[in-house]
Amino acid sequence: MRARQRNRKMPKQNFEVDLKKWHATTREKLVRTARNDCYDEKWGRFIPRQRLNVDQSPLPFAVTTKRTYKHMEKGGQQHNPKRQCTFRICFRPTGDQPKLGIIFRGTGKWISEDEKKAYQPDIDVYFQENAWADTKVSVEWVEKTLTEAVRGDDRFVLFCNNLTGQTWFKEAVAKLGGIVWYRLPGATDLWQPVECISSHNKTLLSNYNTAPTQQRNKQCNCRTKDECALQGKCLEMNVVHQAIVTTDTETESYVGLATNFKESFRNHTTSFRHVNKRNSTELSKHVWKLKDAKKPFNIAWKVLRKCKPYNNIQ
Ligand SMILES: [Zn+2]
């Protein structure tokens, strides 16, 4: 689950009181009170390099959505695009920065040693079934990325949202001499810098959704409108579409997600014509099976729904 975003219809000023209160409490409890040792005259208990901030931002794999064809099980669910990976971003105002963490979907069990060796050394790689920083991954992150980042500091404070604030996580941070401090919920976009990255990604995505190739206002560019594969809507972007292949004895349907249907459709048509492309998708495999058996067939295309490429930010 992602932190609930601020309701943007609510004016920012509504949060002013809470934000000020949050800062006051933070200052009182975190900066002024407690231990006297190593108390910095200007900064208090934590000098800037000991103030870390962590959050995550979904990384969309919009480009790869062009050809993710999946066979639709009989009576099964439609292909549901899921987040592929998430950045775990942690930083501090000064000093060397913690490594960037990346959480991929899956278990990571089947990754070969060779592949692991080829990982970019500046990035720590994690796996979680939903590519999300649950408590388990957050603890792994503390033990690996954070441990390395705070080596040499006898104390630090880690600002994070309360979603990863399970006891287990707090204990792991405490072992390193750190304190977990929750940020003010509900208004992260007003002051959380990582949120800016999310917003930036969101902007990129929305630009992507309205790319110039979309030719807004124009839904179809087929020379003969009657022959349009998508009933006059072949230029629609980011559609989950279905190909229904019928013969006189059977019907098979395939669901795909295309950023650009027209391009995807062209690729499919090519794969039906060229035997060396017969294995490029489940759909082409099926079509070639029918062609091999010399069974006449018909393919109908339709849009199941419109969607945005992997965008879990909104
Ligand atoms: Zn068309």
Residues whose N, C-alpha, C, O or C-beta is under 5 A from the ligand:
A	BS01	ZN	C220 N221 C222 C228 A229 G232 K233 C234
